Amino acid sequence: MKNLARITEIIKIEPFKITCRWTTGEIRVIDFKPEFEKWQKSNNKLLLQLEVYEKFENVTIKDGTLQWYSVSVTFTDLDGNHNTQPLDLDPDNLYQQSKPISLYRLVLNNRIMEQEYAMI
């Protein structure tokens, strides 16, 4: 069975994008803006808390995925006990949402090229 991709390092946090290194060796960018649109349509108040940048930027890694201590999830376990833990997101979904950093670098390089041509 193929190993599942998991996050090993957060490289950069910027407004609503997180650049991560994965167990595959890839560096990929997760853009949360499309996710916010989905969460708004479904009125997911829990996940929409991440639209507050001060909460969004306080992200860590736990068990190969992103976790936010600033957003708490409360649930009832099988024994009827109420528990609270930090919000974490499914790493498989995060990997599917993410894009290789090379796509972002190409855009940057194209902009630089356009600026250089404009100066000629």
N, C-alpha and C positions, 0 to 999 in steps of 0.2 A: 504494500500500500504506500502511496506517495505521501511524504511528509506534508503536513498542512503549514501554510505560511503564517508566521507569527511575528509580531513586532519585537525587535531587540533593542532599538534605540530611537529616541526622538531627536532628530537633527535640528529641526527649526519649527518654531511656532510663530505664525503670523496671523493677521486677522482672518480667522475662520478657515485656515489651511494649516495642516500639520504634515511636515516632511519626516518620513520614518525610514529606518533601515529594517529590512525583513529577514527572516531566517533563510530566505532564498538567496540572500546576498544583494537583492535589489534595493534601490532607494526609490521610494514612491511617495507621491503627494496625495493627501486626502483633502479634497475640497468639500467643506461642509455646507456651502451655500445651497447646492441642490437638495441636500438633506433637509435643511431648514424649510424649504418650500414644501417638501413632502410632509414634514411634521406639522406645518401650519395648516395644510389641507385636512389632516387627520386630527387637528387640535390636540396634539400631544404636548401638554403643558410641561411634563417632566423633561422631555428632550429639548423643548424650546428654551429651557433655562440656559442652554449653551449659547444662545444668541447674545447673552451678556458677555462681552469679551473678557471681563475680569474673571468670570467663572471658566470660560472656554480655555484661557491660557494656563490655568492651573491644572494641567493634565499630567498624569504620570503613566508609567507602564506597570501593569501587574498581570502575571500569567499570560504574557504575550499579546496583550491588548491594551487599549487606551482606557484609563480610569480617571474619573473626576471626583475628588473628595468633597468638592464644593457643591455637588449635586447628590442628594441622598435618595436612595430607593428604599421604600418600606414594603415589606411583604410578609405573608404568613406562611410558615413552613408546614410540612405534613403533620407535625404534632400540634399545630394550632398556635405556635409561638410567633409573636411579632418580632421581626428582625429589621434592622436598618443597615444598609451598606452603601458604599460609594457607587455611583453610576459607572457601569462599564458597557462597552459595545462589542458585539460579535466580531471577532477578528476576521472571520471568513467574509462577512459583509464589507468590512473596512477594506480588505484587500481587493475585493471586486470593485468597490467604489474608487479606489486609488488609481492613479496614472503614473507611469514611469516618469522620473524627473527629467529625462531627456526631452520629453514633449514640452516641458516648461522652459528648458534651456534653449530649445530651438526657437521658441517665440521670442525670448530675450535676444538671441543672436540675430534674428531677423530684424528686430527693432533697431539694434545697433547698426546693422548693415544699412537700413533705410536712412538712419541719421547720418551715417558716413557719406552715402550717395547724395543726400540733400546738401551736404557741405561742399561738394565738388562743383 
